[in-house]
Amino acid sequence: MKSDSLFYKYFQLLPEALLLLAGEKAEDPAQYRFQSVEVKDLSFRLDGVLAMADFQGVFFFAEVQFQKDAQLYHRIFAEILVFLYQHRPKGRWRVVVIFPKRSIDAGVPDDFQEYLASGRLKIVYLNELSDKVLSAFPLNFLQLVNAPATTEAVAEKVRSVMASLKAKDRRSEVENLIRSIIAAKLPQLTFEEIKAMIEPTLSSLQKTRYYRDLKAMEKQNIQQGLQQGLQQGLQQGLQQGLQQGLQQGERKGEQKGERKKQEAIARNMLAEGLEIALIARVTGLSQRAIKALQDA
């Protein structure tokens, strides 16, 4: 699962999550903005910085690391010190490094131990966070990130997260983030299957026909049935005018219309925050073509 982009969306949408991981409580998290910051000249780019306007007060560098890297801390502090030299922020900085588990952490070198002792450096191991810490929104999202990549495990955590949402929690954007996490952990699921998994009306997913059918298909690996259902779902979203044009056009025109249809679907899925690999599988477009649409 690609972690950097998902955690970027997570902290950008819910900045209070990073504050909680850092051991801080802000009276008004909405004052903070999570953004990517480039350090010029050395081609460094920090994963993200959570700060108030003009970097006043305490601000936080964030680094999400899912692969072992012996030079990680040297790179992080090099980036931070160059950033401080170039921007000269007014506030006091801290850095939060997030690992999925302790074994990925190569260890803090002696040169940086004082940052750990002073609290400037905070290290978080996701699999060691207590159930109490992970029980409430928004940190309960991390239960979904940590869940085994199986339909049953992910569905259980999705139900838990959905049940914790309130009207004030920007539900639509939060649901888009959940879709992205599900798509990254279970790339074999179709768009409609992911949508069904997070429907708030499905209070008991295991009792639904969808869930039983999905388990049967997983066991039997009925790829043909999945593709047929996917095509039916995609066809329902086509505009009537595009359908008529495809039916009346010549073969060359049909191919051009089909391409436009695929691109329209890809744009919609990009807007939903879905991963490029999943969009490529659904639409038949190449990942390069989808990235071009994303950059357009």
Backbone bond lengths (Angstrom), bond angles and torsions (degrees), N, CA, C in turn:
res aa  C-N    CA-C-N  psi(-1)  N-CA   C-N-CA  omega(-1)  CA-C   N-CA-C  phi
1 M - - - 1.450 - - 1.516 109.10 -
2 K 1.334 116.95 129.20 1.472 120.25 178.97 1.515 108.45 -73.40
3 S 1.324 115.95 117.55 1.459 120.31 -169.78 1.524 113.23 -91.52
4 D 1.337 119.08 -39.19 1.457 121.28 -170.95 1.524 112.05 -57.82
5 S 1.341 117.20 -50.09 1.456 120.06 -175.89 1.521 111.64 -66.96
6 L 1.339 117.18 -36.21 1.462 120.09 -179.99 1.526 110.89 -68.07
7 F 1.324 117.65 -43.32 1.455 119.83 178.81 1.528 110.71 -68.85
8 Y 1.317 117.66 -31.62 1.467 119.91 175.84 1.526 109.71 -61.56
9 K 1.350 116.59 -47.60 1.471 120.54 177.83 1.521 111.08 -62.03
10 Y 1.322 115.72 -40.26 1.471 121.80 -178.12 1.528 110.85 -61.36
11 F 1.327 116.96 -52.14 1.461 120.27 -177.90 1.528 111.81 -72.18
12 Q 1.323 117.19 -29.48 1.460 119.76 178.02 1.533 110.44 -68.93
13 L 1.326 116.20 -40.30 1.459 120.98 -179.78 1.523 112.04 -77.62
14 L 1.336 116.52 -39.01 1.463 121.72 -174.30 1.532 109.73 -127.71
15 P 1.324 118.50 74.13 1.475 120.79 -176.27 1.519 113.04 -60.63
16 E 1.346 117.09 -25.01 1.465 118.88 -179.96 1.522 111.99 -63.55
17 A 1.357 117.35 -22.41 1.464 120.34 178.70 1.525 110.79 -64.23
18 L 1.327 117.32 -44.95 1.470 120.34 178.83 1.526 111.01 -66.93
19 L 1.322 116.90 -37.60 1.465 119.88 177.62 1.526 110.53 -61.29
20 L 1.339 117.01 -41.11 1.458 120.64 179.23 1.523 111.15 -66.31
21 L 1.340 116.90 -41.37 1.457 120.12 178.37 1.531 111.01 -64.22
22 A 1.315 115.94 -31.26 1.466 120.51 179.11 1.523 112.23 -80.15
23 G 1.336 116.37 -4.42 1.457 119.63 -178.95 1.511 113.46 80.70
24 E 1.342 116.66 20.21 1.451 121.68 -178.61 1.525 110.29 -113.04
25 K 1.323 116.21 152.33 1.446 121.93 173.49 1.519 108.42 -127.23
26 A 1.332 114.94 122.37 1.461 119.96 179.92 1.518 109.09 -107.00
27 E 1.325 116.06 137.86 1.457 119.87 -179.98 1.523 110.98 -66.20
28 D 1.314 116.98 -32.85 1.460 120.81 -178.99 1.528 109.68 -136.49
29 P 1.352 118.21 84.79 1.474 120.82 -179.77 1.519 113.09 -59.36
30 A 1.337 116.93 -22.17 1.468 119.86 -178.40 1.527 111.97 -64.04
31 Q 1.333 117.22 -16.60 1.472 119.50 176.85 1.530 111.66 -71.05
32 Y 1.318 116.47 -19.49 1.463 120.63 -176.19 1.527 110.76 -90.33
33 R 1.297 115.07 147.75 1.460 122.10 175.04 1.519 108.81 -129.67
34 F 1.336 116.73 129.51 1.461 121.24 178.68 1.517 108.35 -96.84
35 Q 1.321 116.74 125.27 1.459 121.05 -175.30 1.519 110.93 -145.63
36 S 1.324 114.94 156.40 1.460 120.84 174.19 1.520 108.28 -84.33
37 V 1.329 116.45 138.36 1.466 120.99 -178.12 1.516 109.39 -127.07
38 E 1.318 116.45 126.71 1.464 121.20 179.26 1.517 110.27 -96.13
39 V 1.339 115.57 134.85 1.457 121.42 174.26 1.522 107.30 -96.97
40 K 1.310 117.43 116.22 1.456 122.46 -171.89 1.529 112.17 -70.16
41 D 1.308 114.20 162.57 1.465 124.82 173.35 1.526 113.64 76.94
42 L 1.327 118.27 -41.13 1.461 120.02 -176.39 1.525 112.96 -101.99
43 S 1.322 117.47 5.82 1.460 123.34 179.34 1.520 112.32 57.71
44 F 1.331 116.93 34.67 1.462 121.92 174.23 1.526 108.80 -89.59
45 R 1.320 116.26 146.75 1.461 120.59 171.74 1.514 108.19 -142.17
46 L 1.313 115.91 118.29 1.449 121.77 177.38 1.522 109.65 -72.83
47 D 1.345 116.68 144.14 1.462 119.67 179.09 1.510 111.15 -55.93
48 G 1.319 117.48 -40.73 1.455 119.70 178.96 1.509 111.39 178.82
49 V 1.324 115.43 157.20 1.456 122.07 177.15 1.518 108.04 -131.91
50 L 1.324 116.18 127.93 1.466 122.15 177.24 1.520 107.37 -103.17
51 A 1.334 116.40 116.86 1.459 119.61 -174.56 1.511 110.87 -151.99
52 M 1.332 114.86 156.66 1.456 120.91 170.17 1.523 108.72 -83.03
53 A 1.319 115.31 175.79 1.463 120.07 -178.38 1.523 110.48 -56.06
54 D 1.337 115.39 136.59 1.471 122.44 178.59 1.525 113.04 60.39
55 F 1.327 117.51 20.01 1.469 122.27 177.36 1.530 111.88 57.26
56 Q 1.304 116.31 39.70 1.458 120.29 177.01 1.525 109.50 -81.42
57 G 1.336 116.09 156.97 1.457 120.11 179.37 1.525 111.31 67.62
58 V 1.327 115.50 -155.09 1.469 120.82 178.54 1.526 108.63 -85.00
59 F 1.330 116.95 133.19 1.468 120.21 174.41 1.523 108.66 -128.89
60 F 1.335 115.49 159.75 1.457 121.42 -166.59 1.528 111.68 -128.60
61 F 1.336 115.64 126.02 1.456 121.08 166.42 1.528 107.64 -84.91
62 A 1.316 116.78 143.28 1.470 120.89 179.42 1.517 109.49 -126.77
63 E 1.315 116.04 137.95 1.464 122.83 177.36 1.521 107.74 -135.59
64 V 1.338 116.44 121.11 1.466 122.30 177.89 1.520 107.47 -106.66
65 Q 1.331 117.11 120.78 1.461 121.49 -172.96 1.519 109.92 -129.03
66 F 1.335 116.92 112.63 1.459 121.89 -178.69 1.529 111.96 -108.60
67 Q 1.337 117.71 5.07 1.462 121.86 175.62 1.526 109.00 -131.93
68 K 1.324 115.75 146.18 1.463 119.64 -177.12 1.522 109.78 -69.48
69 D 1.337 115.62 136.11 1.458 121.62 -177.65 1.533 108.11 -147.58
70 A 1.335 116.04 109.98 1.464 120.71 -176.90 1.528 112.30 -66.36
71 Q 1.336 117.56 -21.97 1.462 121.56 -177.72 1.525 112.54 -99.39
72 L 1.331 117.28 9.29 1.464 120.77 -172.65 1.526 112.90 -55.56
73 Y 1.338 117.83 -52.77 1.460 120.10 -174.69 1.530 111.80 -68.13
74 H 1.323 117.31 -34.78 1.459 119.33 175.83 1.534 110.04 -61.69
75 R 1.335 116.19 -42.79 1.469 119.32 179.79 1.525 110.94 -66.47
76 I 1.347 116.81 -45.31 1.465 120.20 -177.96 1.522 111.06 -57.79
77 F 1.338 116.78 -49.98 1.459 119.06 -175.50 1.526 111.77 -73.48
78 A 1.330 117.16 -27.41 1.471 119.09 173.11 1.527 109.60 -64.11
79 E 1.331 116.64 -44.43 1.462 121.05 179.06 1.531 110.94 -62.88
80 I 1.339 115.74 -44.44 1.466 119.46 -177.96 1.523 111.10 -63.28
81 L 1.324 117.34 -46.42 1.463 120.35 -176.20 1.532 111.74 -67.33
82 V 1.340 116.58 -36.91 1.468 118.53 176.42 1.527 109.87 -67.98
83 F 1.336 116.95 -39.38 1.464 121.06 177.25 1.528 110.55 -60.08
84 L 1.336 116.89 -45.48 1.458 120.51 -179.90 1.530 110.74 -62.99
85 Y 1.334 116.40 -38.02 1.466 120.23 178.79 1.529 110.85 -65.33
86 Q 1.356 116.37 -41.25 1.462 120.09 -174.78 1.523 112.67 -78.48
87 H 1.349 117.35 -35.12 1.470 120.15 -172.56 1.530 114.18 -105.66
88 R 1.324 117.06 -24.23 1.468 121.49 -179.72 1.528 112.58 47.72
89 P 1.324 117.82 58.06 1.466 120.67 -177.99 1.526 111.60 -65.85
90 K 1.336 115.48 154.76 1.466 121.05 -176.38 1.522 112.22 -80.12
91 G 1.326 117.19 -31.40 1.450 120.94 -172.25 1.521 113.92 -83.34
92 R 1.320 114.11 -176.02 1.470 122.24 -179.45 1.527 108.00 -102.65
93 W 1.328 116.42 128.77 1.452 120.00 -174.65 1.522 112.52 -94.86
94 R 1.346 114.38 153.90 1.459 123.09 168.79 1.525 107.69 -139.63
95 V 1.307 116.95 161.06 1.465 120.61 179.54 1.531 108.97 -130.75
96 V 1.342 115.43 134.06 1.460 122.87 178.41 1.529 108.05 -115.70
97 V 1.339 116.34 121.13 1.464 122.04 178.39 1.524 107.89 -108.84
98 I 1.328 116.48 126.74 1.456 122.04 -173.60 1.521 109.76 -115.18
99 F 1.339 116.00 122.39 1.461 122.97 176.29 1.537 108.90 -116.25
100 P 1.335 117.67 151.10 1.468 118.44 174.73 1.526 111.93 -68.81
101 K 1.361 116.07 -31.94 1.470 120.79 179.51 1.526 108.77 -157.75
102 R 1.314 116.21 162.59 1.461 122.35 -173.51 1.531 112.49 -62.56
103 S 1.320 117.89 -33.10 1.470 120.56 -175.79 1.529 112.77 -65.96
104 I 1.337 117.80 -18.57 1.467 120.84 177.86 1.526 111.04 -77.80
105 D 1.313 116.90 -22.19 1.467 122.04 -178.69 1.532 109.50 -78.94
106 A 1.326 116.98 118.08 1.467 121.85 179.66 1.525 112.37 -76.42
107 G 1.335 117.00 -7.19 1.465 120.55 178.35 1.514 112.41 102.36
108 V 1.331 115.33 145.41 1.469 120.84 179.97 1.517 109.15 -80.95
109 P 1.336 119.61 120.88 1.471 121.38 178.12 1.527 111.52 -61.73
110 D 1.329 115.93 157.77 1.459 121.34 -178.98 1.532 112.04 -55.75
111 D 1.334 117.09 -34.46 1.462 120.79 -177.34 1.525 112.92 -59.45
112 F 1.351 116.27 -23.34 1.465 119.98 -173.19 1.521 112.99 -116.60
113 Q 1.340 117.25 8.55 1.456 120.00 -177.79 1.530 112.14 -62.64
114 E 1.343 117.66 -32.42 1.469 119.43 -178.55 1.522 111.68 -65.08
115 Y 1.353 116.79 -29.08 1.460 119.38 177.05 1.531 110.39 -68.28
116 L 1.337 116.10 -36.61 1.455 120.61 177.70 1.523 110.45 -68.06
117 A 1.326 116.54 -43.06 1.468 121.25 -178.78 1.524 111.65 -66.23
118 S 1.318 117.15 -35.62 1.468 120.76 -177.13 1.516 113.55 -81.56
119 G 1.322 117.04 -11.94 1.463 120.14 -177.16 1.508 113.49 91.28
120 R 1.330 117.85 -4.03 1.463 120.19 176.28 1.532 110.95 -63.54
121 L 1.337 115.59 -33.41 1.463 122.09 178.47 1.527 108.43 -106.99
122 K 1.328 115.84 123.59 1.463 122.02 177.31 1.529 108.16 -119.62
123 I 1.338 116.68 126.07 1.469 121.74 179.91 1.522 108.90 -110.10
124 V 1.336 115.78 131.20 1.469 121.55 -178.48 1.524 108.80 -121.91
125 Y 1.343 115.90 126.91 1.465 121.64 172.92 1.521 106.96 -106.78
126 L 1.311 116.88 114.10 1.468 120.60 -171.44 1.518 112.31 -59.57
127 N 1.340 117.34 -38.74 1.466 119.26 -176.48 1.523 113.39 -76.52
128 E 1.338 117.32 -3.97 1.462 120.43 178.63 1.525 112.59 -106.50
129 L 1.327 117.38 -0.84 1.456 119.91 176.91 1.528 109.29 -67.71
130 S 1.304 117.43 136.89 1.462 121.13 -175.61 1.524 111.12 -71.97
131 D 1.340 115.35 159.03 1.461 120.70 177.26 1.522 110.80 -59.68
132 K 1.337 116.37 -34.42 1.460 120.28 179.25 1.523 110.94 -63.71
133 V 1.331 116.52 -43.82 1.463 120.89 179.41 1.519 110.94 -63.53
134 L 1.331 116.12 -39.05 1.463 121.42 -175.09 1.526 113.60 -88.47
135 S 1.314 117.53 3.97 1.459 119.46 -172.20 1.524 113.68 -80.67
136 A 1.332 117.58 -25.55 1.461 120.36 -172.45 1.527 111.78 -113.31
137 F 1.323 115.66 154.36 1.453 123.01 174.67 1.533 108.58 -65.70
138 P 1.372 119.76 137.73 1.460 127.20 7.07 1.532 114.38 -99.24
139 L 1.343 118.04 -1.00 1.462 118.51 -177.27 1.526 112.23 -71.58
140 N 1.342 118.36 -13.47 1.464 118.55 176.11 1.527 111.80 -66.31
141 F 1.337 118.02 -13.55 1.468 120.51 173.02 1.525 111.04 -59.85
142 L 1.333 115.69 -31.39 1.459 119.43 -177.81 1.521 111.66 -68.27
143 Q 1.336 117.88 -23.31 1.459 119.90 172.84 1.524 110.18 -63.01
144 L 1.330 116.23 -37.75 1.466 120.89 178.03 1.518 110.70 -68.79
145 V 1.340 117.28 -40.18 1.466 121.27 177.30 1.526 110.65 -63.85
146 N 1.335 117.15 -39.50 1.468 121.98 -177.14 1.515 113.56 -80.10
147 A 1.332 118.51 -14.64 1.461 121.65 -173.59 1.527 111.60 -62.70
148 P 1.347 117.85 144.90 1.469 120.38 173.68 1.528 110.54 -57.07
149 A 1.322 116.82 149.66 1.462 121.28 -175.89 1.528 110.81 -80.84
150 T 1.316 116.28 60.39 1.462 122.51 174.77 1.518 108.50 -125.43
151 T 1.316 116.65 151.62 1.460 120.88 -178.44 1.518 111.48 -58.81
152 E 1.344 116.39 -42.90 1.459 120.25 -177.12 1.527 111.00 -63.20
153 A 1.345 116.87 -47.95 1.461 120.78 -176.60 1.528 111.41 -65.96
154 V 1.333 116.71 -43.96 1.463 120.31 -179.54 1.523 110.57 -66.02
155 A 1.338 116.99 -43.01 1.468 120.52 -179.92 1.520 111.26 -59.58
156 E 1.331 116.51 -40.04 1.464 120.43 179.55 1.529 110.93 -62.45
157 K 1.331 117.32 -45.10 1.461 120.30 -178.78 1.524 111.42 -70.58
158 V 1.343 117.01 -33.88 1.463 120.03 177.28 1.524 109.85 -61.96
159 R 1.325 117.08 -43.72 1.460 120.50 179.08 1.523 110.55 -60.23
160 S 1.324 116.14 -41.34 1.463 120.23 -179.37 1.522 111.32 -64.55
161 V 1.337 117.00 -44.98 1.463 120.56 -179.98 1.524 110.69 -65.30
162 M 1.337 116.69 -45.23 1.462 120.64 -178.87 1.517 111.21 -60.94
163 A 1.319 116.47 -38.20 1.466 120.27 -178.67 1.522 111.77 -66.65
164 S 1.333 117.18 -23.78 1.466 120.79 -176.90 1.526 112.99 -87.36
165 L 1.341 117.40 -9.62 1.457 119.98 -176.02 1.521 111.29 -73.41
166 K 1.314 115.00 145.49 1.450 121.82 175.18 1.518 109.43 -121.82
167 A 1.309 116.09 167.73 1.463 120.28 -176.60 1.525 112.18 -57.47
168 K 1.331 116.59 -33.43 1.469 120.62 -175.95 1.516 112.86 -79.80
169 D 1.320 118.09 -3.28 1.457 121.38 -172.21 1.529 113.86 -89.68
170 R 1.351 117.38 24.61 1.473 121.32 178.15 1.524 109.72 51.15
171 R 1.322 115.20 58.97 1.464 121.94 -167.95 1.527 113.07 -55.17
172 S 1.331 117.73 -44.51 1.464 120.48 -176.78 1.528 111.16 -60.06
173 E 1.335 117.39 -46.50 1.461 120.80 -179.20 1.527 111.35 -68.60
174 V 1.327 115.98 -36.47 1.456 120.01 178.06 1.526 110.37 -65.01
175 E 1.329 116.88 -41.16 1.467 120.15 178.29 1.525 110.65 -63.28
176 N 1.337 117.76 -37.26 1.467 120.37 176.81 1.520 110.82 -62.36
177 L 1.336 116.67 -39.87 1.461 120.33 177.58 1.526 110.62 -64.24
178 I 1.325 117.14 -41.44 1.467 121.05 178.50 1.529 109.93 -62.32
179 R 1.336 116.71 -41.15 1.474 119.92 177.50 1.537 110.41 -58.37
180 S 1.330 116.38 -43.51 1.466 119.97 -179.13 1.524 111.39 -63.02
181 I 1.335 116.38 -41.21 1.464 119.86 179.76 1.524 110.57 -65.52
182 I 1.342 117.09 -44.38 1.469 120.83 179.37 1.523 110.28 -61.51
183 A 1.342 116.69 -45.46 1.466 120.49 -178.55 1.519 111.55 -62.32
184 A 1.337 117.20 -35.49 1.457 120.29 179.44 1.529 111.50 -71.91
185 K 1.333 117.04 -37.43 1.466 120.32 -177.85 1.524 111.82 -81.53
186 L 1.352 117.20 -32.04 1.473 121.25 -176.55 1.525 108.98 -129.25
187 P 1.329 118.76 71.42 1.470 120.84 -175.43 1.524 114.13 -65.03
188 Q 1.343 117.62 -13.24 1.462 119.13 -179.95 1.523 112.44 -77.80
189 L 1.333 118.61 -14.12 1.459 121.13 -178.30 1.523 110.56 -75.66
190 T 1.331 116.35 145.62 1.462 121.68 175.86 1.519 109.59 -82.19
191 F 1.329 115.25 167.75 1.461 120.49 178.96 1.525 110.77 -59.70
192 E 1.322 116.84 -42.99 1.460 120.18 -178.86 1.532 111.39 -66.40
193 E 1.315 117.54 -35.55 1.466 120.78 178.92 1.529 111.03 -67.58
194 I 1.326 115.67 -39.29 1.462 119.33 177.12 1.519 110.39 -66.16
195 K 1.334 116.09 -42.24 1.453 120.61 178.62 1.523 110.84 -60.05
196 A 1.330 116.50 -43.41 1.459 120.40 179.91 1.532 111.46 -64.69
197 M 1.327 116.82 -33.61 1.457 120.11 -177.62 1.523 112.26 -65.60
198 I 1.338 117.50 -30.38 1.461 119.26 -176.62 1.520 112.85 -104.26
199 E 1.337 118.12 5.51 1.465 119.72 177.32 1.520 109.35 -58.26
200 P 1.345 118.34 124.70 1.464 119.86 -178.32 1.513 113.45 -64.99
201 T 1.340 117.31 -20.24 1.459 119.82 -179.20 1.522 112.11 -76.10
202 L 1.333 117.33 -14.24 1.461 120.42 -178.49 1.527 109.25 -89.02
203 S 1.310 116.14 76.03 1.461 120.14 -176.39 1.518 112.11 -71.03
204 S 1.324 116.82 -21.47 1.461 119.99 178.20 1.512 108.32 -134.83
205 L 1.320 116.38 83.49 1.465 121.69 -173.52 1.514 112.11 -60.36
206 Q 1.312 117.82 -33.78 1.452 119.92 -176.35 1.519 112.38 -66.83
207 K 1.327 118.08 -19.55 1.459 120.75 -179.40 1.521 112.92 -89.06
208 T 1.321 117.46 -5.30 1.451 120.11 -176.29 1.524 111.42 -84.17
209 R 1.319 114.47 155.06 1.459 120.12 176.49 1.520 110.35 -64.31
210 Y 1.347 115.44 -36.58 1.469 119.74 177.91 1.526 111.22 -54.20
211 Y 1.311 116.58 -47.51 1.460 120.50 -176.39 1.526 110.97 -65.32
212 R 1.353 116.81 -44.33 1.465 119.54 179.85 1.527 111.06 -64.36
213 D 1.345 116.58 -42.80 1.465 119.89 179.43 1.519 111.73 -64.05
214 L 1.346 115.75 -39.58 1.463 119.30 -179.46 1.525 111.21 -64.09
215 K 1.337 117.14 -42.42 1.458 120.30 178.52 1.519 110.70 -62.13
216 A 1.360 116.61 -41.02 1.461 120.02 179.29 1.527 110.94 -63.72
217 M 1.324 116.20 -40.69 1.466 119.83 -179.66 1.516 111.24 -68.35
218 E 1.337 117.13 -35.96 1.460 120.33 177.55 1.530 110.62 -63.83
219 K 1.307 116.61 -40.70 1.457 120.13 -178.76 1.527 111.17 -69.90
220 Q 1.293 117.18 -40.50 1.465 121.17 -175.76 1.527 112.55 -89.81
221 N 1.339 116.12 -12.24 1.477 121.33 179.92 1.519 111.30 53.79
222 I 1.335 115.88 51.75 1.465 120.60 -178.34 1.528 108.61 -83.79
223 Q 1.303 115.80 80.30 1.454 120.90 -176.15 1.529 111.81 -63.49
224 Q 1.314 117.12 -36.65 1.460 120.57 -177.76 1.520 110.77 -63.28
225 G 1.301 116.46 -41.72 1.456 120.18 179.50 1.521 112.42 -64.75
226 L 1.338 116.53 -38.36 1.453 120.15 177.86 1.525 111.38 -63.50
227 Q 1.319 116.75 -44.34 1.456 120.65 -178.73 1.526 111.33 -65.33
228 Q 1.314 117.33 -39.62 1.452 120.82 179.75 1.530 110.72 -64.56
229 G 1.324 116.36 -44.73 1.454 119.89 178.40 1.516 111.68 -63.48
230 L 1.334 116.07 -37.01 1.452 120.71 179.10 1.523 110.92 -63.91
231 Q 1.325 117.39 -45.29 1.463 121.48 -179.51 1.519 110.99 -62.61
232 Q 1.310 117.57 -40.48 1.463 120.87 178.37 1.519 110.84 -62.30
233 G 1.341 115.78 -40.88 1.463 119.11 179.52 1.520 112.14 -66.38
234 L 1.341 116.73 -37.98 1.456 120.07 -179.79 1.525 111.71 -68.78
235 Q 1.330 117.29 -38.46 1.461 121.64 -177.15 1.520 112.18 -64.63
236 Q 1.338 116.71 -29.66 1.457 120.07 -179.68 1.518 112.28 -66.79
237 G 1.341 116.82 -22.95 1.457 119.85 -177.22 1.526 114.66 -90.45
238 L 1.324 118.60 0.16 1.469 121.40 -177.40 1.524 111.47 -75.08
239 Q 1.277 118.20 145.30 1.453 122.46 174.76 1.522 109.87 -74.44
240 Q 1.338 115.25 146.12 1.456 119.94 -175.29 1.526 111.22 -62.18
241 G 1.309 116.11 -39.71 1.464 118.42 -179.38 1.514 112.25 -63.32
242 L 1.334 117.55 -37.94 1.462 121.13 178.81 1.514 110.57 -67.09
243 Q 1.327 116.93 -38.01 1.462 120.02 178.06 1.528 111.09 -63.13
244 Q 1.348 116.42 -44.52 1.462 119.29 -179.90 1.526 111.63 -64.02
245 G 1.346 114.51 -39.44 1.459 117.89 179.19 1.519 112.68 -63.52
246 L 1.345 115.82 -38.64 1.457 119.68 178.93 1.526 111.16 -66.95
247 Q 1.343 116.06 -37.46 1.462 119.50 -177.72 1.516 111.86 -70.77
248 Q 1.346 118.21 -35.02 1.463 121.64 -174.18 1.528 112.63 -90.34
249 G 1.316 117.89 -20.72 1.458 120.75 -176.56 1.517 113.06 -74.31
250 E 1.311 115.09 164.95 1.456 120.82 173.55 1.514 109.11 -77.23
251 R 1.334 116.56 176.50 1.457 120.17 -174.31 1.525 111.57 -58.57
252 K 1.320 117.49 -40.98 1.456 120.32 -179.49 1.517 110.15 -64.72
253 G 1.326 115.56 -41.24 1.452 119.83 177.93 1.514 111.70 -65.78
254 E 1.325 116.44 -35.10 1.457 120.75 179.04 1.531 110.54 -65.28
255 Q 1.323 115.36 -42.10 1.466 118.70 179.67 1.524 110.86 -64.28
256 K 1.339 116.09 -39.71 1.461 119.65 179.10 1.529 110.61 -65.83
257 G 1.351 115.43 -41.37 1.465 119.30 177.75 1.505 112.06 -65.24
258 E 1.338 116.54 -38.66 1.456 120.09 178.49 1.523 110.91 -62.40
259 R 1.331 115.50 -38.71 1.471 119.45 178.22 1.527 110.57 -63.62
260 K 1.357 116.04 -42.92 1.454 119.73 179.06 1.519 110.82 -63.46
261 K 1.332 114.99 -38.18 1.464 119.28 178.79 1.524 110.27 -62.95
262 Q 1.325 116.26 -45.62 1.459 120.08 179.53 1.524 111.02 -62.10
263 E 1.343 116.48 -40.87 1.456 119.70 -179.77 1.523 111.22 -67.38
264 A 1.348 117.18 -37.80 1.465 120.49 178.20 1.520 110.83 -63.41
265 I 1.326 115.40 -42.12 1.464 119.64 178.44 1.523 109.86 -65.54
266 A 1.328 116.14 -42.12 1.470 119.82 179.73 1.522 111.21 -61.89
267 R 1.344 116.64 -40.94 1.478 118.93 178.66 1.523 111.15 -62.95
268 N 1.331 115.86 -41.67 1.468 119.13 178.71 1.526 111.16 -61.88
269 M 1.336 116.64 -41.70 1.466 120.45 -179.04 1.532 110.96 -70.61
270 L 1.353 117.09 -34.60 1.464 119.73 174.34 1.523 110.62 -63.49
271 A 1.345 115.57 -39.32 1.462 120.05 178.17 1.518 111.85 -63.86
272 E 1.344 116.04 -27.48 1.460 120.74 177.77 1.526 111.88 -80.09
273 G 1.354 116.32 -6.55 1.461 119.96 178.06 1.516 114.00 84.06
274 L 1.366 116.98 18.76 1.464 119.37 -178.36 1.526 111.04 -78.62
275 E 1.333 115.73 156.32 1.461 121.62 -176.38 1.535 110.45 -72.83
276 I 1.341 116.19 149.27 1.458 122.22 -176.09 1.528 111.27 -62.24
277 A 1.349 117.30 -38.85 1.469 119.84 -179.19 1.518 111.33 -61.21
278 L 1.325 117.90 -40.15 1.459 121.84 179.15 1.525 110.30 -68.16
279 I 1.334 117.74 -42.12 1.467 121.34 179.76 1.527 110.29 -62.36
280 A 1.337 116.58 -39.72 1.461 120.16 178.67 1.516 111.34 -62.53
281 R 1.340 116.79 -40.03 1.461 119.68 179.98 1.525 111.67 -67.78
282 V 1.326 116.31 -36.70 1.461 120.61 -177.50 1.524 111.50 -73.32
283 T 1.342 117.25 -45.06 1.464 120.74 -171.67 1.523 114.23 -91.69
284 G 1.331 117.66 -22.75 1.455 120.92 -174.67 1.515 113.04 86.30
285 L 1.329 118.52 -2.46 1.457 121.62 176.44 1.532 110.26 -75.74
286 S 1.306 116.82 156.03 1.458 120.30 175.90 1.517 109.50 -75.17
287 Q 1.339 116.17 155.63 1.463 119.82 177.83 1.525 110.85 -62.55
288 R 1.343 116.52 -32.87 1.462 119.78 177.94 1.524 110.80 -63.66
289 A 1.354 117.12 -42.19 1.470 121.00 179.35 1.524 110.97 -64.99
290 I 1.336 116.72 -37.99 1.469 120.08 -179.51 1.525 110.09 -69.40
291 K 1.337 117.64 -40.31 1.458 120.37 177.53 1.518 110.67 -62.17
292 A 1.384 116.74 -35.60 1.471 120.05 177.16 1.521 110.63 -64.30
293 L 1.336 117.85 -39.78 1.460 121.27 176.43 1.515 110.64 -64.04
294 Q 1.335 116.71 -39.17 1.461 121.47 -178.76 1.527 110.65 -65.63
295 D 1.326 116.57 -36.12 1.464 121.19 -176.65 1.518 112.62 -85.33
296 A 1.354 116.23 -12.88 1.476 119.82 -175.64 1.526 111.31 -66.73
